[in-house]
Amino acid sequence: MRTGKNDISGWLVRPAGGPAWAVLAVVLAASAVHAGRVTSGGGMDNAIVVRAARAWLADGSPYDDPHFLYFPSAVLAAAPQASLPPEVLRVLVPCAVTALLALGWACALRLHRVPLGSRLAVLGLTGLAVGFAPFGHLVRLGNWTVTAAVALPLALLLADRRRWTAAGAVIGAAMALKPLLAPVLLLFLFAGRWRALATAVLVPALACGAAALAMPDPAGFVTRTLPFLLHGDDGFVRLYEASPAAVLPRLGVPGVLAQGLAVVAAGAGVLCAYVRWRRAGPGPLRLSETGAGLMLSAFLVSRPSYDHYLLVALPLLLAGLPYAGSVARGAWFWIALVPQVPGLTWPWLESERRRAFKDAFTLCVLAVTVAWRSRAGAADAGDHARARPEPEPAPVPATPF
């Protein structure tokens, strides 16, 4: 990464002091403890998966619950939790989700060659935990979106190190738990990494096929879950969806038109992600911004699409802050995040059931911002690590911040 006389990059990558680490530890601990106190069974969303596993262990079908939206392999993955009492899960799950989010942030930092002991490492994770509401929502819900939030930066880190097949295996494993990262398959297609693409497809296919044979209704995901995902026929869930396809009808736009607009926007986003990939040399921003662009484009049209899905893409973009020309250096990146600051009250949007409008604003502005970034030419691609990664700065005496 290049730094100029007035650039903040040098300050961001220098080691953080002990007080900053202490604040981060307190913030993460407080988030996990609070989640454990206000939830039961490890969070509402985790409880759905655990109930599905318990139903399967009792010779029932996990797909009897229409809110179980996972592949059969997720049932087997959740089976160990089914034997634990709620008192243990309410402590274990929030801690595990918090730790996994921190791990995903660490992978995003290393993708961008940012030292894990740097100020950006500490302040960035602290900012996500304190100033980004979906972080707390994900911890309290115990949603398995956290697997994608770890897998995507890890896979891109492996790809950056030319371990594409391993990256495909990571994406495939995450999809076996929750099929959220399916859009990333296009990245392997863009890069012409056919072995990685095959691995990413075969891992969940084999895992799901083997798990389905142990289910009383092997085709339950296809016959029950897919129709739910395609139509979003759930009045309660629809209130919390952030995609334009769900939000625009609440403003009076006909459903067919809203869906069409969302599809067009998603298609444009995928095209911009392809342009971003084609117009830049090797480097961390090429991978992170293409991957984030694909995921944000999918969230524009997917049903459902929740606020905590943003944690799959946002850390990848934020970790690129030291690079001149990165998405995180633009004003619109930060404008998009304003509605997600906890404690801010917005007129007519005070109700929890109306927060989807704020989430939709953040999603749409981030998607447009990343897509607009694709217009940058190769000379301004921001991939300052076109050659080998620069050596990390020599240790300097730690300062409070």
ROMIKOL-571006 format. One record per atom (N, C-alpha, C): x, y, z. Coordinates in pm, whole numbers, padded with zeros to 5 digits, always signed. Layout:
BEGIN
XYZ ...
//
This chain:
BEGIN
+00084-00119+00000 +00000+00000+00000 +00088+00123+00000 +00053+00222-00075 +00132+00344-00086 +00079+00448+00011 +00169+00523+00064 +00130+00629+00156 +00191+00760+00110 +00116+00863+00122 +00164+00994+00088 +00188+01077+00213 +00231+01200+00193 +00263+01284+00306 +00143+01307+00396 +00026+01324+00335 -00094+01351+00412 -00189+01232+00419 -00136+01114+00387 -00222+00997+00384 -00229+00935+00522 -00344+00871+00552 -00363+00811+00684 -00315+00667+00692 -00269+00613+00579 -00235+00472+00576 -00128+00437+00678 -00025+00517+00685 +00083+00489+00779 +00034+00485+00923 -00054+00576+00957 -00109+00579+01093 -00193+00456+01119 -00270+00412+01020 -00360+00299+01039 -00286+00168+01060 -00172+00149+00995 -00105+00019+01001 -00003+00010+01113 +00016+00118+01188 +00108+00111+01302 +00042+00038+01418 +00122-00020+01507 +00066-00100+01616 -00025-00018+01707 -00132-00083+01751 -00224-00021+01847 -00170-00039+01988 -00207+00052+02075 -00161+00046+02213 -00248-00045+02298 -00201-00073+02417 -00273-00158+02509 -00413-00110+02543 -00433+00020+02568 -00569+00068+02599 -00670+00038+02489 -00628+00050+02363 -00720+00022+02253 -00759-00125+02252 -00664-00213+02277 -00696-00355+02284 -00789-00385+02402 -00767-00317+02512 -00853-00339+02629 -00997-00297+02599 -01011-00184+02530 -01146-00138+02494 -01213-00239+02402 -01139-00290+02305 -01196-00389+02213 -01241-00514+02288 -01157-00562+02381 -01193-00681+02457 -01320-00659+02538 -01332-00542+02599 -01452-00512+02678 -01575-00504+02589 -01561-00440+02474 -01675-00424+02383 -01724-00560+02334 -01632-00647+02290 -01672-00778+02239 -01733-00864+02350 -01673-00858+02468 -01726-00935+02580 -01865-00886+02618 -01883-00754+02621 -02013-00697+02656 -02119-00737+02554 -02082-00739+02425 -02176-00778+02321 -02222-00922+02339 -02128-01011+02366 -02162-01152+02384 -02244-01174+02511 -02206-01108+02620 -02279-01125+02746 -02421-01071+02734 -02435-00955+02670 -02569-00898+02651 -02656-00992+02569 -02599-01049+02463 -02676-01142+02380 -02720-01263+02461 -02631-01313+02547 -02666-01426+02630 -02776-01396+02730 -02782-01272+02775 -02882-01234+02874 -03021-01215+02814 -03026-01161+02692 -03156-01126+02632 -03211-01234+02542 -03135-01342+02519 -03183-01449+02432 -03181-01581+02508 -03240-01680+02447 -03237-01815+02503 -03205-01913+02392 -03135-02017+02426 -03103-02119+02327 -03005-02076+02221 -02928-01970+02250 -02828-01926+02154 -02878-01832+02048 -02997-01778+02063 -03050-01684+01966 -03163-01745+01885 -03254-01660+01839 -03373-01707+01770 -03339-01786+01643 -03245-01737+01563 -03215-01803+01436 -03138-01933+01457 -03044-01933+01550 -02974-02057+01580 -03071-02161+01634 -03169-02117+01711 -03267-02209+01768 -03346-02280+01658 -03369-02211+01545 -03441-02275+01434 -03364-02395+01382 -03233-02378+01367 -03150-02488+01316 -03142-02600+01419 -03129-02563+01546 -03121-02665+01651 -03252-02743+01661 -03366-02673+01649 -03495-02743+01650 -03505-02840+01534 -03453-02799+01418 -03455-02889+01302 -03371-03013+01329 -03256-02995+01393 -03172-03110+01427 -03241-03201+01527 -03308-03142+01625 -03380-03223+01724 -03496-03298+01659 -03563-03233+01565 -03672-03301+01494 -03618-03420+01416 -03503-03403+01353 -03442-03513+01278 -03400-03627+01372 -03342-03592+01486 -03301-03694+01582 -03421-03770+01638 -03538-03703+01634 -03661-03769+01680 -03736-03835+01564 -03665-03857+01452 -03721-03924+01333 -03826-03840+01262 -03821-03708+01282 -03910-03619+01211 -03838-03550+01096 -03909-03464+01026 -03850-03391+00914 -03810-03251+00960 -03686-03210+00938 -03645-03074+00974 -03717-02968+00893 -03771-03007+00778 -03837-02910+00690 -03985-02891+00722 -04030-02951+00832 -04165-02921+00880 -04174-02776+00925 -04060-02719+00966 -04054-02577+01004 -04023-02497+00877 -04115-02413+00829 -04090-02339+00705 -03977-02237+00716 -03938-02203+00840 -03830-02106+00857 -03692-02171+00857 -03687-02304+00845 -03559-02371+00832 -03519-02366+00685 -03423-02280+00654 -03390-02249+00514 -03254-02304+00473 -03209-02409+00538 -03074-02457+00516 -03074-02591+00442 -02957-02629+00392 -02939-02757+00327 -02946-02870+00432 -02971-02993+00389 -02972-03105+00484 -02843-03120+00563 -02731-03084+00502 -02603-03097+00573 -02596-03009+00697 -02672-02899+00699 -02673-02813+00817 -02739-02883+00935 -02831-02974+00907 -02896-03048+01015 -02793-03131+01090 -02708-03199+01016 -02604-03280+01080 -02505-03192+01155 -02475-03073+01098 -02381-02983+01165 -02438-02930+01296 -02570-02916+01302 -02633-02863+01423 -02663-02971+01526 -02649-03097+01487 -02683-03207+01578 -02608-03201+01712 -02479-03165+01715 -02413-03157+01846 -02479-03056+01940 -02533-02947+01885 -02600-02850+01971 -02730-02905+02029 -02790-02998+01956 -02919-03051+01999 -02911-03123+02133 -02791-03167+02169 -02775-03239+02296 -02737-03148+02411 -02718-03020+02384 -02677-02926+02488 -02799-02855+02546 -02799-02827+02674 -02912-02755+02736 -02913-02609+02694 -03028-02544+02696 -03038-02402+02657 -02946-02311+02737 -02922-02344+02865 -02836-02260+02948 -02693-02255+02894 -02649-02367+02834 -02515-02370+02776 -02513-02297+02642 -02617-02318+02562 -02621-02256+02430 -02630-02105+02440 -02700-02052+02538 -02715-01907+02548 -02583-01838+02582 -02487-01914+02633 -02353-01860+02658 -02258-01893+02544 -02265-02016+02497 -02170-02065+02397 -02189-01999+02262 -02314-01989+02215 -02339-01942+02079 -02299-01795+02059 -02340-01700+02148 -02296-01562+02127 -02144-01547+02129 -02076-01623+02215 -01930-01617+02218 -01871-01671+02088 -01928-01780+02037 -01878-01838+01913 -01901-01744+01795 -02019-01682+01788 -02049-01590+01678 -01955-01470+01683 -01933-01416+01803 -01842-01301+01817 -01701-01339+01774 -01654-01457+01817 -01520-01502+01780 -01507-01522+01630 -01611-01575+01567 -01606-01598+01422 -01607-01467+01345 -01683-01369+01393 -01681-01237+01327 -01543-01174+01339 -01479-01191+01453 -01343-01139+01470 -01246-01212+01377 -01265-01343+01361 -01179-01420+01271 -01198-01375+01126 -01323-01350+01087 -01347-01300+00952 -01281-01166+00929 -01286-01077+01028 -01219-00947+01019 -01068-00965+01006 -01012-01059+01081 -00868-01085+01073 -00830-01133+00933 -00911-01219+00872 -00882-01267+00736 -00891-01152+00635 -00988-01063+00654 -01000-00948+00564 -00877-00858+00575 -00828-00840+00696 -00708-00758+00715 -00586-00820+00648 -00568-00950+00666 -00452-01015+00607 -00461-01017+00454 -00583-01026+00402 -00599-01015+00257 -00541-00885+00206 -00558-00778+00283 -00509-00646+00244 -00370-00615+00300 -00303-00717+00353 -00166-00702+00405 -00161-00606+00524 -00267-00596+00598 -00271-00508+00715 -00233-00590+00838 -00136-00547+00918 -00096-00623+01038 -00213-00641+01135 -00219-00758+01196 -00329-00786+01288 -00317-00707+01419 -00200-00655+01446 -00183-00573+01566 -00195-00424+01540 -00244-00388+01422 -00247-00248+01382 -00365-00173+01443 -00361-00043+01430 -00472+00040+01477 -00599+00010+01400 -00586-00012+01269 -00706-00044+01191 -00769-00174+01239 -00686-00272+01274 -00739-00398+01323 -00825-00378+01447 -00776-00298+01539 -00847-00277+01666 -00965-00181+01648 -00939-00067+01587 -01044+00034+01574 -01153-00012+01478 -01116-00086+01374 -01216-00133+01279 -01314-00230+01343 -01262-00328+01418 -01351-00424+01482 -01431-00358+01594 -01370-00266+01665 -01444-00192+01768 -01557-00112+01705 -01527-00047+01593 -01629+00031+01524 -01744-00054+01475 -01713-00174+01422 -01819-00264+01376 -01908-00308+01493 -01845-00338+01605 -01921-00387+01720 -02004-00279+01786 -01953-00156+01787 -02021-00046+01857 -02109+00036+01763 -02062+00061+01641 -02129+00156+01553 -02205+00097+01437 -02213-00036+01429 -02282-00099+01317 -02385-00195+01375 -02510-00155+01372 -02616-00231+01440 -02626-00376+01396 -02610-00410+01268 -02621-00551+01229 -02523-00644+01301 -02411-00591+01348 -02316-00673+01423 -02384-00729+01547 -02446-00641+01625 -02517-00686+01744 -02636-00774+01712 -02705-00743+01602 -02819-00826+01563 -02774-00969+01534 -02663-00983+01463 -02615-01116+01427 -02574-01195+01551 -02509-01129+01646 -02469-01196+01770 -02591-01240+01849 -02691-01155+01857 -02810-01190+01935 -02894-01298+01867 -02899-01296+01735 -02977-01396+01663 -02905-01531+01655 -02774-01528+01660 -02698-01651+01640 -02715-01707+01499 -02735-01618+01403 -02763-01662+01266 -02638-01722+01203 -02659-01826+01123 -02546-01894+01060 -02488-01817+00942 -02537-01696+00920 -02470-01605+00826 -02325-01584+00865 -02295-01602+00993 -02159-01582+01041 -02061-01677+00971 -02108-01794+00927 -02019-01885+00855 -01974-01823+00723 -02065-01752+00656 -02029-01685+00531 -01939-01566+00558 -01961-01496+00671 -01879-01380+00706 -01734-01419+00732 -01711-01544+00768 -01574-01594+00786 -01522-01654+00656 -01606-01731+00589 -01560-01807+00473 -01520-01718+00356 -01593-01609+00330 -01561-01527+00214 -01423-01462+00226 -01391-01389+00334 -01255-01333+00342 -01147-01439+00348 -01175-01553+00412 -01075-01660+00415 -01051-01714+00275 -01157-01735+00199 -01141-01786+00063 -01066-01687-00026 -01098-01559-00013 -01029-01460-00093 -00882-01448-00053 -00854-01467+00075 -00715-01467+00121 -00639-01584+00059 -00701-01701+00054 -00639-01817-00009 -00620-01794-00159 -00721-01734-00223 -00710-01706-00366 -00597-01608-00393 -00583-01508-00307 -00476-01410-00322 -00339-01476-00313 -00333-01585-00239 -00208-01659-00224 -00199-01774-00324 -00282-01767-00427 -00282-01861-00539 -00321-02002-00496 -00400-02013-00393 -00451-02144-00349 -00600-02149-00381 -00629-02147-00510 -00766-02134-00555 -00851-02257-00522 -00795-02374-00532 -00873-02494-00502 -00913-02496-00355 -00820-02456-00268 -00853-02447-00125 -00961-02342-00102 -00954-02232-00179 -01057-02129-00168 -01193-02186-00208 -01195-02266-00313 -01321-02329-00355 -01375-02422-00249 -01285-02494-00182 -01329-02585-00076 -01391-02508+00040 -01333-02393+00074 -01387-02311+00182 -01526-02259+00146 -01542-02208+00025 -01673-02161-00019 -01773-02275-00020 -01732-02391-00069 -01821-02506-00072 -01864-02550+00066 -01770-02551+00162 -01804-02589+00299 -01904-02492+00359 -01884-02362+00333 -01978-02263+00385 -02116-02280+00322 -02121-02310+00194 -02249-02330+00127 -02320-02454+00178 -02244-02554+00221 -02306-02673+00277 -02379-02641+00407 -02334-02538+00477 -02400-02495+00600 -02513-02397+00572 -02487-02303+00482 -02589-02205+00442 -02553-02157+00302 -02645-02168+00205 -02610-02140+00065 -02600-01991+00032 -02550-01913+00124 -02547-01768+00105 -02440-01725+00006 -02330-01800-00002 -02216-01759-00084 -02222-01812-00227 -02336-01861-00270 -02347-01911-00408 -02305-01809-00512 -02334-01676-00495 -02289-01580-00596 -02138-01576-00617 -02060-01618-00517 -01914-01614-00529 -01865-01714-00633 -01948-01810-00669 -01908-01902-00775 -01876-01828-00903 -01941-01713-00923 -01912-01633-01042 -01769-01580-01040 -01713-01558-00923 -01575-01512-00915 -01479-01616-00971 -01503-01743-00939 -01420-01849-00996 -01438-01856-01147 -01560-01827-01191 -01587-01825-01335 -01513-01709-01401 -01516-01591-01339 -01443-01475-01392 -01294-01506-01406 -01241-01574-01302 -01097-01599-01297 -01055-01720-01380 -01153-01793-01432 -01120-01913-01509 -01060-02023-01425 -01096-02028-01297 -01044-02130-01205 -01144-02245-01198 -01136-02333-01296 -01238-02436-01311 -01229-02541-01201 -01108-02575-01159 -01094-02673-01052 -01153-02619-00923 -01128-02491-00895 -01185-02430-00774 -01336-02424-00783 -01387-02392-00902 -01532-02387-00921 -01594-02526-00900 -01531-02628-00956 -01582-02763-00939 -01579-02805-00793 -01473-02768-00724 -01463-02801-00582 -01572-02732-00502 -01595-02603-00531 -01697-02527-00460 -01837-02583-00482 -01860-02646-00597 -01991-02705-00625 -02002-02846-00568 -01894-02923-00580 -01900-03063-00538 -01907-03079-00387 -01837-02994-00312 -01837-03009-00166 -01977-03001-00108 -02055-02895-00135 -02191-02893-00080 -02282-02998-00143 -02261-03029-00272 -02345-03129-00338 -02330-03265-00272 -02204-03304-00248 -02180-03433-00184 -02228-03434-00040 -02201-03323+00032 -02243-03315+00172 -02394-03320+00185 -02462-03245+00098 -02609-03242+00103 -02669-03375+00058 -02609-03434-00045 -02659-03563-00092 -02649-03671+00014 -02532-03674+00081 -02514-03774+00187 -02609-03748+00304 -02625-03620+00342 -02713-03588+00453 -02859-03614+00419 -02896-03586+00294 -03036-03605+00254 -03079-03751+00265 -02984-03842+00243 -03018-03984+00253 -03058-04022+00394 -03015-03942+00492 -03048-03971+00631 -03177-03902+00675 -03239-03824+00584 -03361-03751+00617 -03484-03833+00580 -03593-03816+00655 -03718-03885+00619 -03777-03835+00487 -03747-03708+00451 -03790-03654+00321 -03669-03595+00251 -03594-03676+00177 -03468-03630+00116 -03483-03508+00028 -03600-03488-00032 -03620-03375-00123 -03686-03257-00054 -03686-03254+00078 -03755-03148+00152 -03707-03008+00119 -03575-02993+00098 -03524-02859+00065 -03580-02810-00068 -03593-02902-00165 -03642-02863-00297 -03792-02840-00297 -03865-02925-00228 -04011-02918-00234 -04072-02817-00138 -03999-02782-00031 -04055-02692+00070 -03979-02560+00080 -03845-02570+00092 -03767-02449+00119 -03753-02361-00005 -03724-02420-00120 -03706-02339-00240 -03831-02258-00275 -03951-02314-00270 -04070-02230-00295 -04081-02114-00199 -04046-02137-00073 -04049-02028+00025 -03949-01919-00012 -03827-01960-00050 -03724-01862-00085 -03761-01786-00212 -03823-01853-00306 -03855-01789-00434 -03973-01692-00423 -04064-01720-00332 -04185-01638-00324 -04190-01550-00199 -04111-01585-00097 -04111-01504+00024 -04248-01493+00088 -04325-01600+00087 -04463-01597+00136 -04467-01607+00287 -04423-01504+00354 -04427-01500+00499 -04440-01354+00541 -04556-01317+00592 -04580-01178+00626 -04487-01125+00731 -04451-01207+00829 -04362-01162+00936 -04221-01139+00883 -04169-01237+00808 -04033-01226+00754 -04022-01107+00660 -04126-01083+00580 -04120-00978+00480 -04096-00840+00542 -04139-00821+00665 -04122-00691+00731 -03976-00658+00757 -03891-00759+00760 -03751-00738+00794 -03658-00754+00674 -03712-00779+00558 -03629-00795+00439 -03583-00659+00386 -03456-00655+00345 -03397-00528+00303 -03385-00514+00152 -03415-00617+00076 -03400-00607-00069 -03508-00516-00127 -03477-00445-00236 -03579-00360-00300 -03704-00437-00339 -03687-00565-00372 -03803-00646-00410 -03903-00659-00297 -03855-00648-00173 -03944-00657-00058 -03985-00520-00005 -03897-00421-00016 -03923-00289+00042 -04012-00204-00047 -03989-00206-00177 -04065-00119-00268 -04215-00146-00263 -04261-00271-00256 -04405-00292-00246 -04467-00230-00121 -04388-00215-00016 -04439-00150+00105 -04457+00000+00086 -04398+00052-00023 -04414+00193-00056 -04517+00214-00167 -04584+00106-00206 -04689+00117-00306 -04649+00075-00446 -04525+00033-00465 -04481-00011-00597 -04536-00151-00623 -04593-00177-00739 -04643-00312-00770 -04532-00416-00753 -04569-00532-00700 -04471-00634-00670 -04392-00680-00792 -04458-00695-00905 -04390-00741-01026 -04286-00638-01071 -04324-00509-01064 -04230-00404-01103 -04112-00398-01007 -04140-00411-00876 -04032-00409-00778 -03935-00524-00800 -03988-00642-00828 -03902-00757-00854 -03821-00736-00981 -03883-00679-01083 -03811-00652-01206 -03698-00553-01187 -03725-00447-01112 -03620-00348-01084 -03505-00410-01006 -03538-00496-00910 -03434-00561-00832 -03348-00652-00918 -03412-00724-01010 -03337-00813-01099 -03245-00733-01190 -03295-00622-01243 -03211-00538-01329 -03093-00482-01250 -03118-00435-01128 -03011-00380-01045 -02908-00487-01012 -02955-00607-00980 -02862-00715-00950 -02779-00752-01072 -02843-00758-01188 -02769-00788-01310 -02664-00683-01341 -02700-00555-01320 -02603-00448-01341 -02487-00460-01244 -02517-00499-01120 -02411-00516-01021 -02316-00627-01057 -02369-00738-01108 -02283-00849-01150 -02197-00806-01268 -02253-00732-01360 -02175-00683-01474 -02063-00592-01427 -02093-00504-01333 -01990-00415-01279 -01882-00493-01205 -01922-00599-01136 -01822-00682-01068 -01730-00748-01170 -01786-00789-01283 -01704-00849-01389 -01607-00745-01447 -01660-00624-01468 -01573-00517-01518 -01462-00487-01419 -01498-00486-01290 -01396-00461-01185 -01288-00568-01191 -01327-00692-01214 -01228-00799-01222 -01140-00785-01345 -01200-00749-01458 -01127-00744-01583 -01035-00622-01595 -01066-00514-01526 -00994-00389-01546 -00884-00365-01445 -00844-00468-01372 -00741-00447-01271 -00642-00562-01270 -00518-00532-01232 -00418-00636-01216 -00437-00708-01083 -00355-00810-01058 -00368-00886-00933 -00352-00796-00811 -00422-00825-00708 -00410-00746-00587 -00530-00766-00496 -00521-00723-00372 -00627-00748-00274 -00757-00675-00304 -00749-00553-00354 -00873-00480-00380 -00952-00543-00494 -00882-00599-00588 -00951-00664-00700 -01037-00779-00647 -00981-00859-00560 -01054-00971-00504 -01166-00925-00411 -01134-00834-00320 -01233-00795-00219 -01350-00718-00280 -01321-00627-00372 -01428-00547-00429 -01511-00627-00530 -01450-00722-00599 -01528-00807-00687 -01617-00900-00605 -01560-00961-00502 -01639-01050-00416 -01751-00977-00346 -01721-00859-00290 -01823-00780-00222 -01931-00735-00320 -01889-00697-00441 -01986-00654-00541 -02083-00765-00580 -02031-00886-00594 -02118-00999-00627 -02219-01026-00515 -02173-01021-00391 -02263-01050-00279 -02368-00940-00263 -02329-00814-00273 -02425-00705-00260 -02528-00709-00373 -02484-00746-00492 -02577-00758-00604 -02680-00866-00577 -02635-00978-00520 -02727-01087-00488 -02827-01044-00380 -02780-00966-00283 -02869-00923-00174 -02978-00829-00225 -02953-00763-00338 -03054-00674-00395 -03178-00750-00442 -03159-00876-00478 -03270-00951-00539 -03309-01073-00458 -03224-01116-00365 -03252-01240-00293 -03367-01222-00195 -03439-01331-00173 -03547-01334-00076 -03523-01454+00014 -03505-01438+00144 -03501-01309+00213 -03364-01244+00202 -03356-01120+00251 -03230-01046+00253 -03233-00956+00377 -03152-00989+00475 -03157-00922+00605 -03037-00830+00626 -03048-00745+00728 -02943-00647+00753 -02810-00713+00787 -02811-00825+00861 -02685-00886+00900 -02612-00951+00783 -02678-00966+00667 -02607-01013+00548 -02495-00917+00508 -02510-00791+00546 -02409-00690+00510 -02273-00723+00570 -02271-00799+00680 -02144-00833+00743 -02061-00931+00660 -02119-00985+00554 -02042-01069+00464 -01952-00984+00375 -01999-00866+00337 -01926-00782+00242 -01855-00663+00309 -01917-00606+00412 -01864-00481+00468 -01722-00491+00522 -01687-00593+00602 -01549-00599+00652 -01445-00605+00541 -01477-00671+00430 -01383-00677+00317 -01355-00538+00263 -01458-00455+00256 -01441-00320+00205 -01370-00231+00305 -01408-00243+00432 -01348-00159+00536 -01200-00188+00553 -01160-00314+00539 -01020-00350+00556 -00931-00290+00448 -00990-00247+00337 -00912-00184+00231 -00889-00036+00252 -00927+00017+00368 -00916+00160+00394 -00775+00217+00374 -00667+00144+00406 -00534+00202+00385 -00498+00227+00239 -00571+00171+00145 -00537+00184+00004 -00605+00305-00058 -00528+00393-00118 -00585+00507-00190 -00671+00456-00305 -00790+00512-00319 -00879+00472-00425 -00972+00359-00390 -00963+00305-00268 -01051+00197-00228 -01192+00249-00204 -01288+00158-00202 -01427+00196-00178 -01442+00267-00044 -01369+00219+00056 -01381+00275+00190 -01327+00417+00200 -01255+00464+00098 -01206+00602+00098 -01311+00700+00046 -01420+00649-00006 -01522+00737-00063 -01625+00780+00040 -01679+00898+00022 -01776+00952+00117 -01903+00870+00120 -01946+00817+00006 -02072+00743+00001 -02066+00612+00077 -01947+00556+00091 -01933+00436+00173 -01976+00465+00316 -01933+00578+00369 -01966+00613+00508 -02108+00666+00520 -02156+00734+00416 -02296+00780+00417 -02391+00659+00425 -02356+00554+00354 -02441+00434+00355 -02453+00374+00494 -02352+00392+00577 -02351+00329+00709 -02423+00410+00815 -02453+00535+00786 -02514+00623+00888 -02643+00566+00945 -02735+00513+00864 -02859+00460+00923 -02838+00341+01016 -02719+00281+01012 -02694+00163+01095 -02628+00197+01228 -02610+00324+01256 -02550+00363+01384 -02654+00340+01494 -02624+00257+01593 -02721+00231+01700 -02754+00358+01778 -02880+00372+01814 -02922+00485+01897 -02975+00603+01820 -02947+00609+01689 -03000+00720+01610 -03148+00696+01580 -03229+00797+01603 -03373+00786+01578 -03407+00857+01449 -03480+00787+01362 -03516+00841+01232 -03667+00862+01227 -03711+00979+01185 -03856+01008+01179 -03929+00905+01094 -04042+00857+01146 -04128+00759+01081 -04066+00620+01069 -03942+00605+01115 -03877+00475+01107 -03840+00422+01245 -03904+00475+01348 -03871+00434+01485 -03908+00289+01511 -04016+00242+01449 -04062+00107+01472 -03960+00005+01422 -03942-00101+01499 -03849-00207+01459 -03891-00269+01327 -04021-00271+01301 -04069-00332+01177 -04050-00242+01056 -04003-00121+01079 -03974-00032+00966 -03825-00012+00942 -03744-00082+01021 -03600-00064+01003 -03554-00119+00868 -03637-00200+00802 -03600-00252+00671 -03574-00140+00571 -03642-00025+00589 -03618+00087+00498 -03476+00141+00516 -03429+00147+00640 -03291+00190+00665 -03193+00087+00610 -03224-00039+00629 -03136-00144+00579 -03128-00142+00427 -03244-00116+00364 -03246-00109+00218 -03162+00007+00167 -03167+00121+00238 -03084+00236+00199 -02937+00198+00204 -02895+00135+00315 -02755+00096+00328 -02714-00002+00220 -02797-00102+00197 -02766-00203+00095 -02754-00140-00043 -02850-00058-00081 -02851-00001-00216 -02735+00095-00237 -02708+00179-00137 -02599+00276-00152 -02464+00205-00157 -02446+00103-00074 -02321+00028-00079 -02305-00042-00214 -02413-00102-00263 -02406-00172-00391 -02371-00076-00504 -02433+00042-00505 -02404+00141-00609 -02262+00192-00595 -02216+00213-00472 -02081+00263-00449 -01977+00165-00500 -01996+00037-00471 -01902-00064-00518 -01909-00078-00669 -02030-00071-00725 -02044-00079-00871 -01977+00040-00939 -01994+00158-00881 -01931+00278-00938 -01780+00266-00936 -01728+00197-00837 -01584+00177-00825 -01529+00098-00945 -01614+00017-01007 -01569-00062-01121 -01530+00023-01240 -01572+00151-01239 -01539+00239-01350 -01393+00280-01348 -01325+00259-01237 -01185+00298-01230 -01102+00216-01328 -01014+00280-01395 -00928+00210-01491 -00818+00136-01421 -00742+00061-01497 -00635-00021-01440 -00532+00065-01369 -00507+00185-01422 -00406+00270-01360 -00451+00321-01225 -00583+00325-01204 -00637+00374-01077 -00712+00263-01005 -00666+00141-01022 -00738+00027-00966 -00723+00015-00817 -00627+00088-00759 -00609+00080-00616 -00532-00042-00572 -00491-00127-00664 -00420-00249-00628 -00270-00219-00623 -00231-00156-00517 -00092-00113-00504 +00000-00230-00475 -00059-00345-00450 +00022-00464-00426 +00029-00549-00552 +00040-00483-00666 +00047-00555-00793 +00166-00652-00792 +00273-00612-00728 +00385-00702-00711 +00364-00783-00583 +00471-00829-00522 +00457-00903-00398 +00417-00808-00285 +00355-00859-00180 +00316-00773-00069 +00436-00702-00010 +00417-00575+00025 +00525-00499+00087 +00551-00553+00226 +00675-00541+00274 +00703-00583+00410 +00620-00501+00508 +00579-00564+00615 +00505-00492+00716 +00598-00394+00787 +00546-00280+00831 +00631-00181+00895 +00697-00236+01018 +00819-00189+01042 +00890-00233+01161 +00815-00188+01286 +00822-00268+01393 +00750-00232+01516 +00798-00098+01569 +00701-00019+01616 +00733+00108+01678 +00669+00109+01815 +00716+00194+01905 +00657+00197+02039 +00506+00219+02032 +00434+00139+02105 +00287+00148+02105 +00242+00279+02165 +00136+00332+02108 +00076+00455+02160 -00065+00422+02204 -00129+00508+02282 -00263+00476+02331 -00360+00441+02220 -00349+00508+02107 -00440+00479+01996 -00362+00461+01868 
//
